[in-house]
């Protein structure tokens, strides 16, 4: 959907030129004006994305798109729009990284263990902590270190995960400045391949 007929024609002309024998942009519907609920219904039926040029979706359409997982992409420069479609066609859209919070732990004691270095004795306060997950060390609400857990132990055993309410020992890869009272935030990062 575009603001005026002139923009619409320029965009359609540019998109038609992008196609090769193997891949082409298929335009299901093009029109002038804001993005409506019927546009979202159409996109949903075909598993398509909606592209808006100097227009916006009305409240109902935006809500329906969010509810049904339909992506609406907004542009106000034709070159950017065409370039993004080109990247999507060649599978080159940079992936986005999404963080999923797993849990938090509080450091109760810090032990110095020969051959291992410093190990934090912790209690998991909420969620779970997982070995190999990404961690942030937080002191007075400030992140002082980001890295990975190298060790996660319950009693003397190396474990994969520890649940809320349980105590455990944690050590970080290449970092030893943990202090009593620090909070360890455990999270996972997923790479999501973007598509139009």
C-alpha positions as CSV (number, residue, x, y, z in Angstrom):
1,X,0.0,0.0,0.0
2,X,1.4,3.4,-0.9
3,X,0.4,7.0,-0.4
4,X,-0.1,8.0,-4.0
5,X,-0.5,6.3,-7.4
6,X,2.8,7.7,-8.6
7,X,4.8,6.0,-5.8
8,X,2.9,2.8,-6.2
9,X,3.7,2.6,-9.9
10,X,7.4,3.3,-9.3
11,X,7.6,0.6,-6.6
12,X,5.8,-2.0,-8.7
13,X,8.0,-1.2,-11.7
14,X,11.2,-1.6,-9.6
15,X,10.0,-4.8,-8.0
16,X,9.2,-6.4,-11.3
17,X,12.7,-5.8,-12.5
18,X,14.2,-7.7,-9.5
19,X,13.1,-11.2,-10.6
20,X,15.3,-13.9,-12.0
21,X,14.4,-17.3,-13.4
22,X,14.6,-18.8,-9.9
23,X,13.0,-16.1,-7.7
24,X,10.6,-13.3,-8.1
25,X,8.5,-11.0,-5.9
26,X,4.8,-11.9,-6.3
27,X,2.6,-9.0,-5.6
28,X,-0.9,-10.2,-4.4
29,X,-2.5,-6.8,-4.1
30,X,-1.4,-3.2,-4.5
31,X,-3.3,-0.1,-3.8
32,X,-3.3,3.5,-2.5
33,X,-4.2,4.3,1.1
34,X,-3.7,3.1,4.6
35,X,-3.3,-0.6,5.5
36,X,-6.7,-2.1,6.4
37,X,-7.9,-5.2,8.1
38,X,-8.8,-6.7,4.7
39,X,-5.1,-6.3,3.6
40,X,-4.1,-8.3,6.8
41,X,-6.7,-11.0,6.0
42,X,-5.3,-11.3,2.4
43,X,-1.7,-11.5,3.6
44,X,-2.6,-14.1,6.2
45,X,-4.3,-16.3,3.5
46,X,-1.1,-16.3,1.4
47,X,1.5,-16.2,4.2
48,X,2.7,-12.9,2.8
49,X,4.2,-9.7,4.3
50,X,2.6,-6.3,4.0
51,X,4.7,-3.4,2.7
52,X,3.6,0.2,3.4
53,X,5.1,3.1,1.7
54,X,4.5,6.5,3.5
55,X,1.3,4.9,4.9
56,X,0.4,3.3,8.2
57,X,-1.9,0.5,9.3
58,X,-5.1,1.5,11.1
59,X,-5.5,0.3,14.8
60,X,-7.6,-2.7,13.9
61,X,-5.3,-3.8,11.1
62,X,-2.2,-3.4,13.3
63,X,-3.9,-5.5,16.1
64,X,-5.0,-8.2,13.6
65,X,-1.4,-8.4,12.1
66,X,0.1,-8.7,15.6
67,X,-2.4,-11.4,16.6
68,X,-1.9,-13.4,13.4
69,X,1.9,-13.0,13.1
70,X,1.7,-11.0,9.9
71,X,4.7,-8.7,9.4
72,X,4.1,-5.1,8.3
73,X,7.1,-3.3,7.1
74,X,7.1,0.5,6.6
75,X,9.2,2.5,4.3
76,X,9.4,6.1,3.1
77,X,12.3,5.7,0.7
78,X,11.7,3.6,-2.4
79,X,15.4,2.5,-2.7
80,X,15.2,1.0,0.9
81,X,12.1,-0.8,0.1
82,X,13.4,-2.3,-3.1
83,X,16.8,-3.1,-1.5
84,X,15.1,-5.0,1.4
85,X,12.9,-7.0,-1.0
86,X,16.0,-7.8,-3.0
87,X,17.9,-9.0,0.1
88,X,14.9,-11.1,1.2
89,X,14.8,-12.7,-2.2
90,X,18.5,-13.6,-2.0
91,X,18.1,-14.8,1.6
92,X,20.4,-12.0,2.8
93,X,18.4,-10.2,5.4
94,X,20.6,-10.2,8.5
95,X,19.2,-12.3,11.3
96,X,17.9,-10.7,14.4
97,X,19.0,-11.9,17.9
98,X,16.3,-12.6,20.5
99,X,17.0,-12.9,24.2
100,X,15.0,-15.3,26.3
101,X,15.4,-14.9,30.0
102,X,15.9,-18.2,31.8
103,X,16.4,-17.2,35.5
104,X,18.3,-15.4,38.2
105,X,20.6,-16.4,41.0
106,X,22.1,-14.6,44.0
107,X,25.6,-15.1,45.1
108,X,25.7,-16.2,48.7
109,X,29.5,-17.1,49.0
110,X,32.6,-17.1,46.8
111,X,35.0,-20.0,47.1
112,X,38.6,-20.2,45.9
113,X,39.1,-23.7,44.5
114,X,42.6,-24.9,43.4
115,X,42.9,-25.7,39.7
116,X,39.4,-24.2,39.1
117,X,39.6,-20.7,40.4
118,X,36.7,-18.8,41.9
119,X,33.4,-20.5,42.2
120,X,30.2,-18.7,43.3
121,X,27.9,-20.4,45.7
122,X,24.5,-19.3,44.7
123,X,20.8,-19.7,45.2
124,X,18.5,-19.7,42.2
125,X,15.9,-17.1,43.0
126,X,13.6,-17.5,39.9
127,X,13.4,-19.5,36.7
128,X,16.3,-21.9,36.0
129,X,20.0,-21.5,35.2
130,X,21.6,-23.7,32.6
131,X,25.2,-24.7,31.9
132,X,26.5,-23.1,28.7
133,X,23.9,-20.4,28.7
134,X,24.7,-16.7,28.5
135,X,25.1,-14.9,31.8
136,X,25.3,-11.4,33.1
137,X,26.8,-10.6,36.5
138,X,24.9,-7.7,38.0
139,X,26.2,-5.6,40.9
140,X,24.1,-2.8,42.3
141,X,21.9,-2.9,39.2
142,X,24.9,-2.5,36.9
143,X,26.2,-5.2,34.5
144,X,29.8,-5.8,35.4
145,X,30.4,-8.9,33.2
146,X,28.8,-10.7,30.3
147,X,29.9,-14.2,29.3
148,X,29.1,-17.9,29.6
149,X,28.8,-20.3,32.6
150,X,31.7,-22.8,32.5
151,X,30.6,-24.7,35.6
152,X,27.3,-25.5,37.1
153,X,27.3,-27.8,40.1
154,X,24.8,-29.2,42.6
155,X,26.8,-30.5,45.6
156,X,29.8,-32.2,43.8
157,X,28.1,-33.1,40.6
158,X,28.2,-31.1,37.3
159,X,24.6,-30.6,36.2
160,X,22.8,-29.3,33.1
161,X,20.3,-27.0,35.0
162,X,19.3,-25.9,38.4
163,X,15.7,-24.8,39.3
164,X,14.5,-21.9,41.5
165,X,14.9,-22.4,45.2
166,X,18.0,-24.7,44.8
167,X,21.6,-23.9,45.6
168,X,24.4,-24.4,43.2
169,X,28.0,-23.6,42.4
170,X,28.8,-21.5,39.3
171,X,32.0,-20.4,37.6
172,X,32.3,-18.2,34.5
173,X,34.5,-18.6,31.5
174,X,37.6,-16.4,31.9
175,X,36.2,-14.3,34.8
176,X,36.7,-14.4,38.5
177,X,35.6,-11.2,40.1
178,X,32.4,-12.3,41.7
179,X,31.2,-10.9,45.0
180,X,28.6,-11.9,47.6
181,X,25.3,-10.2,46.8
182,X,25.9,-10.1,43.1
183,X,23.0,-11.3,40.9
184,X,23.6,-13.7,38.0
185,X,21.1,-13.3,35.2
186,X,20.9,-16.3,32.9
187,X,19.6,-16.0,29.4
188,X,19.6,-17.7,26.0
189,X,20.1,-15.9,22.7
190,X,18.3,-17.2,19.6
191,X,19.1,-16.2,16.1
192,X,16.0,-15.6,14.1
193,X,16.4,-15.5,10.3
194,X,14.4,-12.5,9.1
195,X,12.2,-12.7,6.1
196,X,9.9,-10.3,4.4
